[in-house]
Amino acid sequence: MEKRTLYLLLLLISFTCSITGQERKLQNQPYADQRSFHLGFMLGLHTQDLILTQSGYVNDNGEVWFSEIPHYSPGFAVGIISDLYMNRFMNLRAIPTLYLGDKRFVFREQSSGEEFISRIRNNYISLPLQLKLSGERFNNFRPYALVGGYGSLELASRKNRAILLKPYDFGLEVGFGCDFYLPLFKLAPELKFSFGLLDILDDERSDLKDESLQKYAQSLSKATQRMITLSFHFE
């Protein structure tokens, strides 16, 4: 996702939260935030990225390959919201989420400029545990920030590819959003940033039967995950 798109999303959420008018209005669902526990669901889009560390490996032909992920590919996310009330401004949330997406690697040889492209699909289940910190409610709007951590598990890794990622990861998440209190439910657009803490590059490649792919697999020494998620919560 380009920086311009992120800026537009930030402005959209800020703008919708700020247009509240100067006068008090009739509140929808005035006691919605006082429920001790409630459920909901979320739908969203996300982009997956990796922070790659090059190994500088030189193969028998004197080639040195480097790799990058030049463009983000949008993916889909769906999850179930479990929300536990703690106090007026704080909620504890668990949101098991299914992420469907992919990553596109471009490998380039240092001297010749030769390229090789590999795309891998990443479909995994994530379990974020978040602390939702809400501001004061004004009319039918209430901004919030969130902080937490997550653990994730890959559903099915495809082997014998240039890159193989480990099936598990965990990391930190931060984000912000705004609750809109509608007559029948609460809608919240949310922007979230996820930062993986593990090296998820699998360098034990006994699965790699095609020897021509070895030079690409050995070009990397480390990979950590990053992700941006734009979601809409229905509670």
C-alpha positions as a LaTeX table, in Angstrom:
\begin{tabular}{lrrr}
\hline
Residue & $x$ (\AA) & $y$ (\AA) & $z$ (\AA) \\
\hline
Met1 & 0.00 & 0.00 & 0.00 \\
Glu2 & 1.51 & 3.34 & $-1.04$ \\
Lys3 & 2.17 & 6.15 & 1.42 \\
Arg4 & $-0.37$ & 8.36 & $-0.33$ \\
Thr5 & $-3.10$ & 5.76 & 0.26 \\
Leu6 & $-2.16$ & 5.53 & 3.95 \\
Tyr7 & $-2.34$ & 9.29 & 4.33 \\
Leu8 & $-5.80$ & 9.33 & 2.75 \\
Leu9 & $-7.00$ & 6.61 & 5.13 \\
Leu10 & $-5.65$ & 8.51 & 8.12 \\
Leu11 & $-7.35$ & 11.69 & 6.98 \\
Leu12 & $-10.63$ & 9.84 & 6.36 \\
Ile13 & $-10.77$ & 8.37 & 9.86 \\
Ser14 & $-9.73$ & 11.65 & 11.47 \\
Phe15 & $-12.23$ & 13.59 & 9.41 \\
Thr16 & $-15.16$ & 11.32 & 10.19 \\
Cys17 & $-14.35$ & 11.40 & 13.90 \\
Ser18 & $-14.09$ & 15.21 & 13.96 \\
Ile19 & $-17.38$ & 16.00 & 12.20 \\
Thr20 & $-19.56$ & 15.79 & 15.26 \\
Gly21 & $-21.16$ & 19.23 & 15.28 \\
Gln22 & $-21.21$ & 21.71 & 18.15 \\
Glu23 & $-24.45$ & 20.67 & 19.85 \\
Arg24 & $-25.44$ & 17.58 & 21.77 \\
Lys25 & $-27.69$ & 15.22 & 19.86 \\
Leu26 & $-29.81$ & 12.22 & 20.72 \\
Gln27 & $-27.50$ & 9.29 & 21.37 \\
Asn28 & $-27.98$ & 5.91 & 19.71 \\
Gln29 & $-27.43$ & 2.92 & 22.03 \\
Pro30 & $-26.53$ & 5.06 & 25.09 \\
Tyr31 & $-25.63$ & 1.99 & 27.19 \\
Ala32 & $-23.76$ & 0.00 & 24.53 \\
Asp33 & $-20.37$ & 0.55 & 26.16 \\
Gln34 & $-21.54$ & $-0.68$ & 29.55 \\
Arg35 & $-22.02$ & $-4.30$ & 28.51 \\
Ser36 & $-19.70$ & $-6.57$ & 30.47 \\
Phe37 & $-19.10$ & $-8.79$ & 27.42 \\
His38 & $-20.21$ & $-8.76$ & 23.80 \\
Leu39 & $-19.42$ & $-10.29$ & 20.42 \\
Gly40 & $-19.10$ & $-8.93$ & 16.91 \\
Phe41 & $-17.31$ & $-9.51$ & 13.63 \\
Met42 & $-14.85$ & $-7.69$ & 11.40 \\
Leu43 & $-14.17$ & $-7.53$ & 7.66 \\
Gly44 & $-11.09$ & $-5.94$ & 6.21 \\
Leu45 & $-8.30$ & $-5.58$ & 3.70 \\
His46 & $-4.62$ & $-5.96$ & 4.45 \\
Thr47 & $-1.18$ & $-5.84$ & 2.85 \\
Gln48 & 1.61 & $-8.23$ & 3.81 \\
Asp49 & 5.27 & $-7.22$ & 3.74 \\
Leu50 & 8.61 & $-8.63$ & 4.88 \\
Ile51 & 11.72 & $-6.87$ & 6.13 \\
Leu52 & 14.40 & $-8.81$ & 4.25 \\
Thr53 & 18.07 & $-9.21$ & 5.21 \\
Gln54 & 20.34 & $-10.16$ & 2.31 \\
Ser55 & 22.98 & $-12.83$ & 2.89 \\
Gly56 & 25.45 & $-11.77$ & 0.17 \\
Tyr57 & 25.89 & $-15.42$ & $-0.77$ \\
Val58 & 28.13 & $-16.03$ & $-3.82$ \\
Asn59 & 27.30 & $-19.23$ & $-5.72$ \\
Asp60 & 29.64 & $-21.42$ & $-7.76$ \\
Asn61 & 29.10 & $-19.25$ & $-10.87$ \\
Gly62 & 30.11 & $-16.09$ & $-9.03$ \\
Glu63 & 26.55 & $-14.78$ & $-8.95$ \\
Val64 & 25.22 & $-12.67$ & $-6.09$ \\
Trp65 & 21.43 & $-12.46$ & $-5.87$ \\
Phe66 & 19.36 & $-9.93$ & $-3.97$ \\
Ser67 & 15.61 & $-9.94$ & $-3.38$ \\
Glu68 & 12.84 & $-7.49$ & $-2.52$ \\
Ile69 & 9.07 & $-7.18$ & $-2.39$ \\
Pro70 & 8.55 & $-4.10$ & $-4.60$ \\
His71 & 4.77 & $-3.97$ & $-4.49$ \\
Tyr72 & 2.16 & $-4.83$ & $-1.88$ \\
Ser73 & $-0.69$ & $-7.13$ & $-2.84$ \\
Pro74 & $-4.05$ & $-6.55$ & $-1.12$ \\
Gly75 & $-5.55$ & $-9.45$ & 0.82 \\
Phe76 & $-8.79$ & $-10.19$ & 2.65 \\
Ala77 & $-9.39$ & $-10.60$ & 6.39 \\
Val78 & $-12.38$ & $-11.79$ & 8.42 \\
Gly79 & $-12.59$ & $-12.25$ & 12.18 \\
Ile80 & $-14.76$ & $-12.71$ & 15.27 \\
Ile81 & $-14.67$ & $-10.02$ & 17.99 \\
Ser82 & $-14.79$ & $-10.90$ & 21.69 \\
Asp83 & $-14.87$ & $-7.80$ & 23.89 \\
Leu84 & $-14.54$ & $-7.71$ & 27.70 \\
Tyr85 & $-15.42$ & $-4.48$ & 29.54 \\
Met86 & $-12.77$ & $-3.42$ & 32.07 \\
Asn87 & $-13.64$ & 0.18 & 32.88 \\
Arg88 & $-15.12$ & 3.26 & 31.26 \\
Phe89 & $-12.14$ & 3.82 & 28.96 \\
Met90 & $-10.62$ & 0.35 & 28.61 \\
Asn91 & $-11.67$ & $-2.94$ & 27.00 \\
Leu92 & $-9.81$ & $-6.21$ & 26.51 \\
Arg93 & $-10.38$ & $-7.77$ & 23.09 \\
Ala94 & $-9.55$ & $-11.10$ & 21.42 \\
Ile95 & $-10.16$ & $-11.21$ & 17.66 \\
Pro96 & $-9.39$ & $-14.57$ & 15.97 \\
Thr97 & $-8.84$ & $-13.59$ & 12.34 \\
Leu98 & $-8.35$ & $-15.41$ & 9.04 \\
Tyr99 & $-5.97$ & $-13.63$ & 6.65 \\
Leu100 & $-5.88$ & $-14.53$ & 2.94 \\
Gly101 & $-3.09$ & $-12.96$ & 0.90 \\
Asp102 & 0.24 & $-13.37$ & $-0.86$ \\
Lys103 & 3.73 & $-11.94$ & $-1.29$ \\
Arg104 & 5.57 & $-11.29$ & $-4.57$ \\
Phe105 & 9.37 & $-11.66$ & $-4.46$ \\
Val106 & 11.64 & $-10.22$ & $-7.14$ \\
Phe107 & 15.20 & $-11.62$ & $-7.24$ \\
Arg108 & 17.94 & $-9.72$ & $-9.13$ \\
Glu109 & 21.52 & $-10.74$ & $-9.90$ \\
Gln110 & 24.01 & $-8.05$ & $-8.86$ \\
Ser111 & 26.07 & $-7.86$ & $-12.08$ \\
Ser112 & 23.84 & $-8.99$ & $-14.94$ \\
Gly113 & 20.55 & $-7.59$ & $-13.66$ \\
Glu114 & 18.83 & $-10.89$ & $-14.46$ \\
Glu115 & 15.46 & $-11.22$ & $-12.67$ \\
Phe116 & 13.42 & $-14.06$ & $-11.22$ \\
Ile117 & 9.92 & $-13.60$ & $-9.79$ \\
Ser118 & 8.28 & $-15.86$ & $-7.23$ \\
Arg119 & 4.87 & $-15.46$ & $-5.62$ \\
Ile120 & 3.89 & $-17.28$ & $-2.44$ \\
Arg121 & 0.45 & $-17.43$ & $-0.89$ \\
Asn122 & 0.10 & $-16.81$ & 2.84 \\
Asn123 & $-3.19$ & $-17.90$ & 4.40 \\
Tyr124 & $-3.05$ & $-17.99$ & 8.15 \\
Ile125 & $-5.00$ & $-17.63$ & 11.36 \\
Ser126 & $-4.01$ & $-14.89$ & 13.79 \\
Leu127 & $-5.09$ & $-14.48$ & 17.41 \\
Pro128 & $-4.60$ & $-10.87$ & 18.53 \\
Leu129 & $-5.09$ & $-9.89$ & 22.17 \\
Gln130 & $-5.60$ & $-6.14$ & 22.36 \\
Leu131 & $-6.21$ & $-3.39$ & 24.87 \\
Lys132 & $-8.70$ & $-0.87$ & 23.47 \\
Leu133 & $-8.27$ & 2.61 & 24.95 \\
Ser134 & $-11.29$ & 4.81 & 24.21 \\
Gly135 & $-11.73$ & 8.55 & 24.49 \\
Glu136 & $-14.82$ & 10.43 & 25.59 \\
Arg137 & $-17.98$ & 9.79 & 23.62 \\
Phe138 & $-19.52$ & 12.82 & 21.92 \\
Asn139 & $-22.97$ & 12.30 & 20.41 \\
Asn140 & $-22.58$ & 9.13 & 18.30 \\
Phe141 & $-18.80$ & 9.15 & 17.87 \\
Arg142 & $-15.96$ & 7.87 & 20.03 \\
Pro143 & $-12.29$ & 7.67 & 18.95 \\
Tyr144 & $-9.98$ & 4.98 & 20.31 \\
Ala145 & $-6.45$ & 3.61 & 20.14 \\
Leu146 & $-5.32$ & 0.02 & 20.59 \\
Val147 & $-2.16$ & $-1.81$ & 21.56 \\
Gly148 & $-1.51$ & $-5.51$ & 21.92 \\
Gly149 & 0.18 & $-8.62$ & 20.62 \\
Tyr150 & $-0.64$ & $-11.51$ & 18.33 \\
Gly151 & 0.31 & $-15.07$ & 17.49 \\
Ser152 & $-0.27$ & $-16.52$ & 14.03 \\
Leu153 & $-0.21$ & $-19.92$ & 12.35 \\
Glu154 & 0.13 & $-20.64$ & 8.63 \\
Leu155 & $-2.62$ & $-22.94$ & 7.34 \\
Ala156 & $-0.71$ & $-24.63$ & 4.50 \\
Ser157 & 2.85 & $-23.89$ & 3.36 \\
Arg158 & 3.68 & $-24.77$ & $-0.26$ \\
Lys159 & 7.13 & $-26.32$ & $-0.43$ \\
Asn160 & 9.69 & $-26.65$ & $-3.23$ \\
Arg161 & 9.55 & $-22.88$ & $-3.82$ \\
Ala162 & 12.37 & $-20.33$ & $-3.87$ \\
Ile163 & 11.28 & $-19.01$ & $-0.47$ \\
Leu164 & 9.80 & $-20.98$ & 2.42 \\
Leu165 & 8.46 & $-19.21$ & 5.51 \\
Lys166 & 8.02 & $-20.75$ & 8.92 \\
Pro167 & 4.38 & $-21.50$ & 9.80 \\
Tyr168 & 4.31 & $-19.53$ & 13.07 \\
Asp169 & 4.97 & $-15.98$ & 14.16 \\
Phe170 & 4.17 & $-13.55$ & 16.96 \\
Gly171 & 4.51 & $-9.80$ & 17.31 \\
Leu172 & 3.10 & $-6.45$ & 18.40 \\
Glu173 & 0.18 & $-4.41$ & 17.11 \\
Val174 & $-0.85$ & $-0.74$ & 17.37 \\
Gly175 & $-3.72$ & 1.07 & 15.74 \\
Phe176 & $-6.57$ & 3.51 & 16.03 \\
Gly177 & $-10.17$ & 3.89 & 14.93 \\
Cys178 & $-13.50$ & 5.51 & 15.69 \\
Asp179 & $-16.77$ & 4.00 & 16.94 \\
Phe180 & $-19.93$ & 5.15 & 15.16 \\
Tyr181 & $-23.08$ & 4.43 & 17.14 \\
Leu182 & $-25.86$ & 3.55 & 14.73 \\
Pro183 & $-29.47$ & 2.78 & 15.75 \\
Leu184 & $-29.03$ & $-1.01$ & 15.56 \\
Phe185 & $-25.30$ & $-1.63$ & 15.90 \\
Lys186 & $-21.90$ & 0.00 & 16.34 \\
Leu187 & $-19.62$ & 0.42 & 13.31 \\
Ala188 & $-15.90$ & 1.12 & 13.69 \\
Pro189 & $-13.39$ & 1.70 & 10.86 \\
Glu190 & $-9.92$ & 0.82 & 12.13 \\
Leu191 & $-6.34$ & 1.09 & 10.86 \\
Lys192 & $-3.84$ & $-1.32$ & 12.44 \\
Phe193 & $-0.09$ & $-1.91$ & 12.09 \\
Ser194 & 1.45 & $-5.30$ & 12.93 \\
Phe195 & 5.16 & $-5.88$ & 13.59 \\
Gly196 & 6.48 & $-9.43$ & 13.68 \\
Leu197 & 9.26 & $-10.21$ & 16.18 \\
Leu198 & 10.48 & $-13.57$ & 14.85 \\
Asp199 & 12.73 & $-14.44$ & 11.94 \\
Ile200 & 10.25 & $-16.45$ & 9.87 \\
Leu201 & 12.64 & $-17.39$ & 7.06 \\
Asp202 & 13.03 & $-21.19$ & 6.91 \\
Asp203 & 16.63 & $-21.90$ & 5.87 \\
Glu204 & 16.43 & $-25.67$ & 6.39 \\
Arg205 & 15.46 & $-26.45$ & 2.79 \\
Ser206 & 15.45 & $-30.23$ & 2.61 \\
Asp207 & 12.18 & $-29.83$ & 0.68 \\
Leu208 & 13.90 & $-28.01$ & $-2.21$ \\
Lys209 & 14.21 & $-30.61$ & $-4.96$ \\
Asp210 & 14.86 & $-28.14$ & $-7.79$ \\
Glu211 & 18.57 & $-27.25$ & $-7.48$ \\
Ser212 & 18.17 & $-24.22$ & $-9.74$ \\
Leu213 & 16.20 & $-22.54$ & $-6.94$ \\
Gln214 & 19.01 & $-22.91$ & $-4.39$ \\
Lys215 & 20.67 & $-19.61$ & $-5.39$ \\
Tyr216 & 17.45 & $-17.72$ & $-4.60$ \\
Ala217 & 16.84 & $-19.53$ & $-1.32$ \\
Gln218 & 20.40 & $-18.80$ & $-0.16$ \\
Ser219 & 20.26 & $-15.11$ & $-1.08$ \\
Leu220 & 18.40 & $-14.27$ & 2.16 \\
Ser221 & 19.49 & $-14.65$ & 5.77 \\
Lys222 & 16.46 & $-13.25$ & 7.64 \\
Ala223 & 12.84 & $-12.15$ & 7.16 \\
Thr224 & 10.49 & $-10.47$ & 9.63 \\
Gln225 & 6.84 & $-9.78$ & 8.94 \\
Arg226 & 4.99 & $-6.46$ & 8.71 \\
Met227 & 1.33 & $-5.90$ & 7.93 \\
Ile228 & $-1.18$ & $-3.06$ & 7.59 \\
Thr229 & $-4.89$ & $-3.82$ & 8.05 \\
Leu230 & $-7.86$ & $-1.58$ & 7.29 \\
Ser231 & $-10.94$ & $-3.19$ & 8.85 \\
Phe232 & $-14.57$ & $-2.45$ & 9.63 \\
His233 & $-15.95$ & $-3.74$ & 12.92 \\
Phe234 & $-19.63$ & $-4.53$ & 13.47 \\
Glu235 & $-20.63$ & $-4.86$ & 17.13 \\
\hline
\end{tabular}
